[in-house]
Amino acid sequence: MAIADVFDALVSRRCYKDAFSYDDAFNIITNSLGTHFDPELGKIFILCRQELEELYNNYFNKTIYK
């Protein structure tokens, strides 16, 4: 759950910050595997990248802060 929460926090625009790019968010998560996140769960999360980007592009980014 922590990986998904961090990803959402990074790629979502907030009133106090701009959104990170997907590339930046995945790089941050990848670089944190083994220190902040379980490496095995991280590998599985990274395999879902395309689906996550589609979800955020097609739903979240159209409904939040627009």
MMTF fields as JSON, N, C-alpha, C and O atoms, coordinates in Angstrom:
{
  "mmtfVersion": "1.0.0",
  "mmtfProducer": "UNKNOWN",
  "numBonds": 263,
  "numAtoms": 264,
  "numGroups": 66,
  "numChains": 1,
  "numModels": 1,
  "chainsPerModel": [1],
  "groupsPerChain": [66],
  "chainIdList": ["A"],
  "bondAtomList": [4, 2, 8, 6, 12, 10, 16, 14, 20, 18, 24, 22, 28, 26, 32, 30, 36, 34, 40, 38, 44, 42, 48, 46, 52, 50, 56, 54, 60, 58, 64, 62, 68, 66, 72, 70, 76, 74, 80, 78, 84, 82, 88, 86, 92, 90, 96, 94, 100, 98, 104, 102, 108, 106, 112, 110, 116, 114, 120, 118, 124, 122, 128, 126, 132, 130, 136, 134, 140, 138, 144, 142, 148, 146, 152, 150, 156, 154, 160, 158, 164, 162, 168, 166, 172, 170, 176, 174, 180, 178, 184, 182, 188, 186, 192, 190, 196, 194, 200, 198, 204, 202, 208, 206, 212, 210, 216, 214, 220, 218, 224, 222, 228, 226, 232, 230, 236, 234, 240, 238, 244, 242, 248, 246, 252, 250, 256, 254, 260, 258],
  "bondOrderList": [1, 1, 1, 1, 1, 1, 1, 1, 1, 1, 1, 1, 1, 1, 1, 1, 1, 1, 1, 1, 1, 1, 1, 1, 1, 1, 1, 1, 1, 1, 1, 1, 1, 1, 1, 1, 1, 1, 1, 1, 1, 1, 1, 1, 1, 1, 1, 1, 1, 1, 1, 1, 1, 1, 1, 1, 1, 1, 1, 1, 1, 1, 1, 1, 1],
  "groupList": [{"groupName": "MET", "atomNameList": ["N", "CA", "C", "O"], "elementList": ["N", "C", "C", "O"], "formalChargeList": [0, 0, 0, 0], "bondAtomList": [1, 0, 2, 1, 3, 2], "bondOrderList": [1, 1, 2], "singleLetterCode": "M", "chemCompType": "L-PEPTIDE LINKING"}, {"groupName": "ALA", "atomNameList": ["N", "CA", "C", "O"], "elementList": ["N", "C", "C", "O"], "formalChargeList": [0, 0, 0, 0], "bondAtomList": [1, 0, 2, 1, 3, 2], "bondOrderList": [1, 1, 2], "singleLetterCode": "A", "chemCompType": "L-PEPTIDE LINKING"}, {"groupName": "ILE", "atomNameList": ["N", "CA", "C", "O"], "elementList": ["N", "C", "C", "O"], "formalChargeList": [0, 0, 0, 0], "bondAtomList": [1, 0, 2, 1, 3, 2], "bondOrderList": [1, 1, 2], "singleLetterCode": "I", "chemCompType": "L-PEPTIDE LINKING"}, {"groupName": "ASP", "atomNameList": ["N", "CA", "C", "O"], "elementList": ["N", "C", "C", "O"], "formalChargeList": [0, 0, 0, 0], "bondAtomList": [1, 0, 2, 1, 3, 2], "bondOrderList": [1, 1, 2], "singleLetterCode": "D", "chemCompType": "L-PEPTIDE LINKING"}, {"groupName": "VAL", "atomNameList": ["N", "CA", "C", "O"], "elementList": ["N", "C", "C", "O"], "formalChargeList": [0, 0, 0, 0], "bondAtomList": [1, 0, 2, 1, 3, 2], "bondOrderList": [1, 1, 2], "singleLetterCode": "V", "chemCompType": "L-PEPTIDE LINKING"}, {"groupName": "PHE", "atomNameList": ["N", "CA", "C", "O"], "elementList": ["N", "C", "C", "O"], "formalChargeList": [0, 0, 0, 0], "bondAtomList": [1, 0, 2, 1, 3, 2], "bondOrderList": [1, 1, 2], "singleLetterCode": "F", "chemCompType": "L-PEPTIDE LINKING"}, {"groupName": "LEU", "atomNameList": ["N", "CA", "C", "O"], "elementList": ["N", "C", "C", "O"], "formalChargeList": [0, 0, 0, 0], "bondAtomList": [1, 0, 2, 1, 3, 2], "bondOrderList": [1, 1, 2], "singleLetterCode": "L", "chemCompType": "L-PEPTIDE LINKING"}, {"groupName": "SER", "atomNameList": ["N", "CA", "C", "O"], "elementList": ["N", "C", "C", "O"], "formalChargeList": [0, 0, 0, 0], "bondAtomList": [1, 0, 2, 1, 3, 2], "bondOrderList": [1, 1, 2], "singleLetterCode": "S", "chemCompType": "L-PEPTIDE LINKING"}, {"groupName": "ARG", "atomNameList": ["N", "CA", "C", "O"], "elementList": ["N", "C", "C", "O"], "formalChargeList": [0, 0, 0, 0], "bondAtomList": [1, 0, 2, 1, 3, 2], "bondOrderList": [1, 1, 2], "singleLetterCode": "R", "chemCompType": "L-PEPTIDE LINKING"}, {"groupName": "CYS", "atomNameList": ["N", "CA", "C", "O"], "elementList": ["N", "C", "C", "O"], "formalChargeList": [0, 0, 0, 0], "bondAtomList": [1, 0, 2, 1, 3, 2], "bondOrderList": [1, 1, 2], "singleLetterCode": "C", "chemCompType": "L-PEPTIDE LINKING"}, {"groupName": "TYR", "atomNameList": ["N", "CA", "C", "O"], "elementList": ["N", "C", "C", "O"], "formalChargeList": [0, 0, 0, 0], "bondAtomList": [1, 0, 2, 1, 3, 2], "bondOrderList": [1, 1, 2], "singleLetterCode": "Y", "chemCompType": "L-PEPTIDE LINKING"}, {"groupName": "LYS", "atomNameList": ["N", "CA", "C", "O"], "elementList": ["N", "C", "C", "O"], "formalChargeList": [0, 0, 0, 0], "bondAtomList": [1, 0, 2, 1, 3, 2], "bondOrderList": [1, 1, 2], "singleLetterCode": "K", "chemCompType": "L-PEPTIDE LINKING"}, {"groupName": "ASN", "atomNameList": ["N", "CA", "C", "O"], "elementList": ["N", "C", "C", "O"], "formalChargeList": [0, 0, 0, 0], "bondAtomList": [1, 0, 2, 1, 3, 2], "bondOrderList": [1, 1, 2], "singleLetterCode": "N", "chemCompType": "L-PEPTIDE LINKING"}, {"groupName": "THR", "atomNameList": ["N", "CA", "C", "O"], "elementList": ["N", "C", "C", "O"], "formalChargeList": [0, 0, 0, 0], "bondAtomList": [1, 0, 2, 1, 3, 2], "bondOrderList": [1, 1, 2], "singleLetterCode": "T", "chemCompType": "L-PEPTIDE LINKING"}, {"groupName": "GLY", "atomNameList": ["N", "CA", "C", "O"], "elementList": ["N", "C", "C", "O"], "formalChargeList": [0, 0, 0, 0], "bondAtomList": [1, 0, 2, 1, 3, 2], "bondOrderList": [1, 1, 2], "singleLetterCode": "G", "chemCompType": "PEPTIDE LINKING"}, {"groupName": "HIS", "atomNameList": ["N", "CA", "C", "O"], "elementList": ["N", "C", "C", "O"], "formalChargeList": [0, 0, 0, 0], "bondAtomList": [1, 0, 2, 1, 3, 2], "bondOrderList": [1, 1, 2], "singleLetterCode": "H", "chemCompType": "L-PEPTIDE LINKING"}, {"groupName": "PRO", "atomNameList": ["N", "CA", "C", "O"], "elementList": ["N", "C", "C", "O"], "formalChargeList": [0, 0, 0, 0], "bondAtomList": [1, 0, 2, 1, 3, 2], "bondOrderList": [1, 1, 2], "singleLetterCode": "P", "chemCompType": "L-PEPTIDE LINKING"}, {"groupName": "GLU", "atomNameList": ["N", "CA", "C", "O"], "elementList": ["N", "C", "C", "O"], "formalChargeList": [0, 0, 0, 0], "bondAtomList": [1, 0, 2, 1, 3, 2], "bondOrderList": [1, 1, 2], "singleLetterCode": "E", "chemCompType": "L-PEPTIDE LINKING"}, {"groupName": "GLN", "atomNameList": ["N", "CA", "C", "O"], "elementList": ["N", "C", "C", "O"], "formalChargeList": [0, 0, 0, 0], "bondAtomList": [1, 0, 2, 1, 3, 2], "bondOrderList": [1, 1, 2], "singleLetterCode": "Q", "chemCompType": "L-PEPTIDE LINKING"}],
  "groupTypeList": [0, 1, 2, 1, 3, 4, 5, 3, 1, 6, 4, 7, 8, 8, 9, 10, 11, 3, 1, 5, 7, 10, 3, 3, 1, 5, 12, 2, 2, 13, 12, 7, 6, 14, 13, 15, 5, 3, 16, 17, 6, 14, 11, 2, 5, 2, 6, 9, 8, 18, 17, 6, 17, 17, 6, 10, 12, 12, 10, 5, 12, 11, 13, 2, 10, 11],
  "groupIdList": [1, 2, 3, 4, 5, 6, 7, 8, 9, 10, 11, 12, 13, 14, 15, 16, 17, 18, 19, 20, 21, 22, 23, 24, 25, 26, 27, 28, 29, 30, 31, 32, 33, 34, 35, 36, 37, 38, 39, 40, 41, 42, 43, 44, 45, 46, 47, 48, 49, 50, 51, 52, 53, 54, 55, 56, 57, 58, 59, 60, 61, 62, 63, 64, 65, 66],
  "secStructList": [7, 2, 2, 2, 2, 2, 2, 2, 2, 2, 2, 1, 7, 5, 6, 6, 5, 7, 7, 7, 7, 2, 2, 2, 2, 2, 2, 2, 2, 2, 2, 6, 5, 6, 6, 6, 5, 7, 2, 2, 2, 2, 2, 2, 2, 2, 2, 6, 2, 2, 2, 2, 2, 2, 2, 0, 0, 0, 0, 0, 2, 2, 2, 1, 7, 7],
  "xCoordList": [0.811, 0.0, 0.861, 0.484, 1.994, 2.848, 3.334, 3.417, 3.657, 4.143, 3.048, 3.309, 1.855, 0.739, 0.459, 0.17, 0.541, 0.291, 1.345, 1.01, 2.594, 3.673, 3.524, 3.689, 3.217, 3.02, 1.928, 2.106, 0.798, -0.305, 0.108, -0.215, 0.808, 1.255, 2.208, 2.171, 3.046, 4.006, 3.35, 3.64, 2.474, 1.943, 0.686, 0.198, 0.172, -1.036, -0.69, 0.154, -1.354, -1.21, -1.956, -3.049, -1.36, -1.994, -1.958, -1.229, -2.722, -2.755, -1.391, -1.119, -0.538, 0.775, 1.94, 3.095, 1.658, 2.743, 2.206, 1.034, 3.086, 2.762, 2.989, 3.685, 2.41, 2.588, 3.963, 4.488, 4.541, 5.75, 5.349, 4.208, 6.273, 6.019, 5.997, 6.509, 5.403, 5.416, 6.847, 7.183, 7.683, 9.078, 9.758, 10.434, 9.581, 10.195, 9.653, 10.417, 8.353, 7.751, 8.271, 8.616, 8.328, 8.821, 10.315, 10.772, 11.075, 12.497, 12.677, 13.527, 11.89, 11.965, 11.626, 12.316, 10.572, 10.172, 11.222, 11.586, 11.711, 12.731, 13.978, 14.553, 14.397, 15.596, 15.372, 16.335, 14.122, 13.806, 13.533, 13.281, 13.585, 13.368, 14.523, 15.693, 14.174, 15.184, 15.52, 16.106, 15.154, 15.387, 14.069, 13.873, 13.171, 11.874, 10.743, 9.722, 10.942, 9.895, 10.448, 11.627, 9.585, 9.953, 10.288, 9.478, 11.467, 11.865, 10.959, 10.737, 10.439, 9.568, 8.232, 7.729, 7.666, 6.423, 6.666, 5.816, 7.819, 8.164, 8.242, 7.796, 8.803, 8.887, 7.486, 7.239, 6.592, 5.21, 4.536, 3.839, 4.742, 4.162, 4.651, 3.862, 5.928, 6.51, 5.934, 5.784, 5.615, 4.994, 3.615, 3.119, 3.009, 1.676, 1.753, 0.73, 2.933, 3.116, 2.138, 1.482, 2.029, 1.154, -0.285, -0.952, -0.755, -2.129, -2.331, -3.368, -1.339, -1.434, -1.479, -2.289, -0.613, -0.6, -1.932, -2.458, -2.474, -3.767, -4.855, -5.688, -4.847, -5.843, -5.749, -6.765, -4.563, -4.395, -4.701, -5.31, -4.298, -4.56, -6.046, -6.552, -6.731, -8.132, -9.135, -10.288, -8.727, -9.7, -9.244, -9.848, -8.213, -7.825, -7.44, -7.914, -6.622, -6.163, -7.272, -7.126, -8.366, -9.494, -10.476, -11.29, -10.415, -11.42, -10.872, -11.648, -9.593, -9.013, -8.285, -7.474, -8.581, -7.917, -8.059, -7.128, -9.178, -9.407, -10.431, -10.778],
  "yCoordList": [-1.186, 0.0, 1.259, 2.264, 1.216, 2.405, 2.837, 4.034, 1.885, 2.24, 2.971, 3.998, 2.454, 3.095, 4.479, 5.408, 4.628, 5.919, 6.94, 8.085, 6.542, 7.446, 7.797, 8.957, 6.816, 7.094, 8.134, 9.098, 7.932, 8.878, 10.269, 11.271, 10.325, 11.627, 12.315, 13.537, 11.554, 12.141, 12.633, 13.739, 11.829, 12.172, 13.036, 13.476, 13.273, 14.084, 15.528, 15.808, 16.425, 17.849, 18.145, 17.632, 18.957, 19.4, 20.924, 21.54, 21.519, 22.984, 23.549, 24.726, 22.732, 23.18, 22.662, 22.972, 21.873, 21.372, 20.937, 20.586, 20.966, 20.427, 18.921, 18.391, 18.25, 16.805, 16.489, 17.227, 15.384, 14.847, 14.104, 13.66, 13.966, 13.148, 11.681, 11.318, 10.854, 9.418, 8.896, 8.085, 9.351, 8.911, 9.243, 8.397, 10.473, 10.868, 10.032, 9.589, 9.817, 9.044, 7.607, 7.076, 6.985, 5.61, 5.541, 4.561, 6.551, 6.578, 6.699, 6.022, 7.548, 7.701, 6.382, 5.964, 5.738, 4.469, 3.397, 2.659, 3.303, 2.309, 2.502, 1.532, 3.746, 4.027, 3.777, 3.692, 3.66, 3.434, 1.968, 1.628, 1.105, -0.319, -0.865, -0.631, -1.583, -2.145, -1.249, -1.709, 0.027, 0.92, 1.396, 1.316, 1.888, 2.348, 1.381, 1.314, 0.643, -0.261, -1.663, -1.845, -2.648, -4.038, -4.225, -3.886, -4.76, -4.899, -5.817, -5.561, -6.867, -7.79, -7.127, -7.27, -6.413, -5.692, -4.58, -4.306, -3.946, -2.889, -3.386, -2.706, -4.562, -5.143, -5.367, -5.108, -5.844, -6.079, -4.747, -4.628, -3.75, -2.433, -1.859, -1.311, -1.98, -1.438, -2.14, -1.521, -3.41, -4.132, -3.563, -3.777, -2.854, -2.263, -0.852, -0.173, -0.397, 0.997, 1.431, 2.462, 0.678, 1.067, 1.229, 2.203, 0.285, 0.358, 1.571, 2.232, 1.852, 3.009, 4.314, 5.194, 4.436, 5.651, 5.834, 6.945, 4.761, 4.839, 5.267, 6.113, 4.688, 5.045, 6.524, 7.218, 7.006, 8.409, 9.331, 10.384, 8.96, 9.803, 9.864, 10.913, 8.753, 8.68, 9.04, 9.341, 9.016, 9.317, 10.441, 11.513, 10.201, 11.131, 12.503, 13.509, 12.573, 13.874, 14.68, 15.888, 14.038, 14.757, 15.259, 16.136, 14.718, 15.064, 15.856, 16.464, 15.863, 16.523, 17.792, 17.767, 18.885, 20.179, 20.667, 21.269, 20.43, 20.949, 22.053, 22.634],
  "zCoordList": [0.0, 0.0, 0.0, -0.603, 0.658, 0.741, -0.631, -0.909, -1.491, -2.828, -3.607, -4.234, -3.566, -4.285, -3.719, -4.473, -2.411, -1.775, -2.192, -2.494, -2.211, -2.625, -4.101, -4.48, -4.931, -6.354, -6.553, -7.298, -5.884, -6.011, -5.536, -6.175, -4.433, -3.916, -4.893, -5.037, -5.551, -6.488, -7.774, -8.231, -8.356, -9.684, -9.643, -10.684, -8.465, -8.345, -8.018, -7.167, -8.706, -8.418, -7.123, -6.885, -6.316, -5.075, -5.054, -5.831, -4.191, -4.115, -3.723, -3.963, -3.129, -2.667, -3.517, -3.222, -4.575, -5.425, -6.781, -6.921, -7.773, -9.088, -9.085, -8.218, -10.04, -10.166, -10.732, -11.566, -10.271, -10.87, -12.141, -12.266, -13.073, -14.258, -13.837, -12.777, -14.675, -14.39, -14.343, -13.48, -15.258, -15.26, -13.942, -13.357, -13.473, -12.205, -11.049, -10.191, -11.023, -9.937, -9.929, -8.874, -11.096, -11.139, -10.825, -10.237, -11.202, -10.841, -9.334, -8.755, -8.698, -7.243, -6.555, -5.625, -7.011, -6.407, -6.662, -5.747, -7.888, -8.218, -7.368, -6.875, -7.196, -6.4, -4.913, -4.151, -4.492, -3.081, -2.748, -1.593, -3.758, -3.505, -2.67, -2.971, -1.637, -0.752, 0.433, 1.413, 0.35, 1.484, 2.078, 3.291, 1.243, 1.721, 1.359, 2.044, 0.281, -0.199, -0.386, -0.688, -0.204, -0.431, -1.912, -2.774, -2.212, -3.618, -4.436, -5.62, -3.834, -4.576, -4.91, -6.024, -3.961, -4.236, -5.249, -6.097, -5.156, -6.099, -7.527, -8.451, -7.711, -9.058, -9.637, -10.815, -8.804, -9.25, -9.572, -10.58, -8.719, -8.953, -10.276, -11.046, -10.54, -11.77, -12.999, -14.052, -12.874, -13.994, -14.344, -15.45, -13.423, -13.641, -14.205, -14.293, -14.587, -14.997, -16.086, -15.942, -17.154, -18.268, -17.793, -18.142, -17.007, -16.511, -15.587, -15.641, -14.75, -13.856, -14.642, -14.349, -15.634, -16.446, -17.166, -17.224, -17.709, -18.389, -17.403, -17.726, -16.213, -15.204, -14.85, -14.828, -14.577, -14.206, -15.383, -15.195, -16.572, -17.742, -18.09, -18.49, -17.938, -18.365, -17.291, -17.602, -16.038, -15.003, -14.071, -14.045, -13.333, -12.277, -12.8, -12.272, -13.788, -14.268, -14.939, -15.125, -15.302, -15.901, -14.86, -15.152, -13.647, -12.657, -11.471, -10.734, -11.277, -10.106, -10.541, -11.466, -9.873, -10.102, -11.524, -12.057, -12.149, -13.518, -13.454, -14.482]
}
